[in-house]
Amino acid sequence: MGTHMTLFRTNLLKPAIPFLLLGLSQCVGAPPPSSAVDENLKSIQADYVIFGLTDYLTRGGVREALVQADTAYFYRDSTVVILRGNVHLLAYDKDLGTERAQVSSDRGRLNTINNSMVARGNAILLIEKDGRRIESSELSYYPALDVISSDSITVMHEGDMIVEGTGFDSDLDFLNVRIRNGKTRGGVIR
């Protein structure tokens, strides 16, 4: 009786074998399913990517600045965030909480330990209280040192006056703005 059951099971599988082989043959050489992920995104080496970043930078519970960017790349083994596309930094007066300056650029590098940021590519600094505008290829913002500066060619617009130089240094209250090797054209020198 045990032999009869074994033969019966074997006989049931025999007709199914061609269908199983036909199904398996359809899998061989078939293209893999397409991915919904863009190939450009697959090549990103960052551990985390945020699209539409808005980040408030604080020190001791006091808001120092607001950073915005189209895209931010975070790395697990780093305290640096790489910013791309429409990078904006809005610096606040630490005592009054009012806006004191804006920085915009094409890209940037934000240090999350000390809230410093380097703005690169068409970097523009707008000083709120007097409307001065400083343009450079790179601006460095260091709130812990109360400094904003550039080591690149700099152009400052102040009313009708234009000052061009090899860089600039300023405190974050913009009381002592110094254009290095400055040459003035137009306007009145103060």
C-alpha positions as CSV (number, residue, x, y, z in Angstrom):
1,M,0.0,0.0,0.0
2,G,2.9,2.4,0.8
3,T,4.3,1.7,-2.7
4,H,1.0,2.5,-4.4
5,M,0.8,5.9,-2.7
6,T,4.4,6.8,-3.8
7,L,3.6,5.9,-7.4
8,F,0.4,7.9,-7.2
9,R,2.3,11.1,-6.0
10,T,5.0,10.6,-8.7
11,N,2.3,10.3,-11.4
12,L,0.7,13.6,-10.3
13,L,4.0,15.5,-10.6
14,K,4.9,14.2,-14.0
15,P,2.2,16.2,-15.9
16,A,3.2,19.4,-13.9
17,I,6.9,19.2,-14.8
18,P,6.6,20.6,-18.4
19,F,4.6,23.6,-17.0
20,L,7.2,24.3,-14.3
21,L,10.0,24.1,-16.8
22,L,8.1,26.4,-19.2
23,G,7.6,29.0,-16.4
24,L,11.3,28.8,-15.4
25,S,12.4,29.2,-19.0
26,Q,10.4,32.5,-19.2
27,C,12.5,33.9,-16.3
28,V,15.9,33.3,-18.0
29,G,17.0,36.3,-20.1
30,A,14.1,38.5,-19.0
31,P,15.2,42.1,-18.3
32,P,15.2,43.0,-14.6
33,P,12.3,45.2,-13.5
34,S,13.0,48.9,-14.0
35,S,13.7,51.0,-10.9
36,A,11.6,54.0,-9.9
37,V,14.8,55.7,-8.6
38,D,16.5,58.2,-10.9
39,E,20.0,57.1,-11.8
40,N,21.4,60.5,-10.6
41,L,20.0,59.8,-7.2
42,K,21.6,56.4,-7.1
43,S,25.1,58.0,-7.5
44,I,24.8,60.2,-4.4
45,Q,27.2,59.1,-1.8
46,A,25.5,60.9,1.1
47,D,23.9,58.9,3.9
48,Y,20.9,61.2,4.1
49,V,19.4,63.7,1.6
50,I,16.9,66.4,2.4
51,F,15.1,68.2,-0.3
52,G,13.8,71.7,0.7
53,L,16.0,72.1,3.8
54,T,15.0,74.7,6.4
55,D,17.2,74.7,9.5
56,Y,17.3,77.1,12.5
57,L,20.8,77.4,13.9
58,T,20.8,78.0,17.7
59,R,23.4,78.6,20.4
60,G,22.4,78.3,24.0
61,G,18.8,78.2,23.0
62,V,19.0,81.5,21.1
63,R,18.3,81.5,17.4
64,E,21.4,82.7,15.5
65,A,20.4,82.1,11.9
66,L,18.1,80.4,9.5
67,V,19.6,78.2,6.7
68,Q,17.6,77.2,3.6
69,A,18.7,75.2,0.6
70,D,17.1,73.2,-2.2
71,T,19.1,70.1,-1.2
72,A,21.2,69.1,1.8
73,Y,23.5,66.1,1.9
74,F,24.3,64.6,5.3
75,Y,27.1,62.1,6.1
76,R,27.1,59.9,9.2
77,D,30.9,60.3,9.8
78,S,30.9,64.1,9.4
79,T,29.6,67.2,11.1
80,V,29.5,69.0,7.7
81,V,26.3,69.3,5.6
82,I,26.7,70.0,1.9
83,L,24.1,72.5,0.6
84,R,23.1,72.8,-3.1
85,G,20.8,75.1,-4.9
86,N,19.4,78.4,-3.7
87,V,21.3,78.5,-0.5
88,H,20.2,81.2,1.9
89,L,21.4,82.2,5.4
90,L,19.5,84.8,7.4
91,A,21.5,86.0,10.4
92,Y,19.7,87.3,13.5
93,D,20.8,89.9,16.1
94,K,21.4,87.7,19.2
95,D,20.1,90.4,21.5
96,L,17.1,91.8,19.6
97,G,16.2,88.8,17.5
98,T,15.9,91.0,14.4
99,E,17.3,90.2,11.0
100,R,20.8,91.7,10.6
101,A,22.1,90.2,7.3
102,Q,21.2,87.8,4.5
103,V,23.6,85.6,2.5
104,S,22.7,83.8,-0.7
105,S,24.7,81.6,-2.9
106,D,24.6,78.6,-5.3
107,R,26.0,76.2,-2.8
108,G,27.4,76.0,0.7
109,R,29.0,74.0,3.5
110,L,27.4,74.1,6.9
111,N,29.4,73.0,10.0
112,T,26.8,71.6,12.5
113,I,29.2,71.9,15.5
114,N,29.8,75.6,15.5
115,N,27.1,76.8,13.0
116,S,29.6,78.2,10.6
117,M,28.9,78.3,6.9
118,V,30.9,78.8,3.8
119,A,28.7,80.1,0.9
120,R,30.2,79.4,-2.6
121,G,29.2,80.5,-6.1
122,N,27.7,83.9,-6.6
123,A,27.7,84.7,-2.9
124,I,25.9,87.9,-1.9
125,L,25.8,89.5,1.5
126,L,23.0,92.0,2.1
127,I,23.4,94.1,5.3
128,E,19.9,94.9,6.6
129,K,20.4,98.1,8.5
130,D,22.1,100.2,5.8
131,G,21.5,98.3,2.5
132,R,25.1,97.6,1.7
133,R,25.6,94.7,-0.7
134,I,28.9,92.6,-0.8
135,E,29.5,90.2,-3.6
136,S,32.2,87.5,-3.8
137,S,32.6,84.0,-5.1
138,E,32.9,82.8,-1.5
139,L,31.8,84.1,1.9
140,S,32.6,82.6,5.3
141,Y,30.2,83.1,8.2
142,Y,31.6,82.3,11.7
143,P,29.1,83.3,14.4
144,A,31.2,82.0,17.3
145,L,33.9,84.4,16.3
146,D,31.5,87.2,15.3
147,V,33.0,87.4,11.9
148,I,32.0,87.2,8.2
149,S,34.7,87.4,5.6
150,S,36.0,86.4,2.2
151,D,39.5,85.7,0.7
152,S,38.2,86.0,-2.8
153,I,37.7,89.1,-5.1
154,T,35.0,91.2,-3.4
155,V,32.8,94.0,-4.6
156,M,30.8,96.2,-2.1
157,H,28.0,98.4,-3.3
158,E,27.1,101.2,-0.9
159,G,24.7,103.7,-2.4
160,D,26.4,105.1,-5.5
161,M,29.9,104.0,-4.3
162,I,31.5,100.7,-5.4
163,V,34.5,99.4,-3.6
164,E,36.5,96.5,-5.2
165,G,39.1,94.5,-3.4
166,T,40.9,91.2,-2.8
167,G,38.6,90.2,0.1
168,F,36.9,91.6,3.1
169,D,36.5,91.2,6.9
170,S,33.6,92.3,9.1
171,D,32.1,91.8,12.5
172,L,28.5,90.6,12.5
173,D,27.2,94.0,13.6
174,F,28.8,95.4,10.4
175,L,30.4,98.3,12.3
176,N,33.9,97.5,11.0
177,V,33.7,96.4,7.4
178,R,37.1,96.3,5.8
179,I,37.7,95.7,2.1
180,R,41.3,94.4,1.6
181,N,43.3,96.3,-1.1
182,G,40.1,98.3,-1.9
183,K,39.7,100.6,-4.8
184,T,36.8,103.0,-4.9
185,R,34.8,104.2,-7.9
186,G,31.8,106.5,-7.9
187,G,30.0,107.9,-4.9
188,V,31.4,109.6,-1.9
189,I,33.9,108.0,0.4
190,R,32.8,108.0,4.1
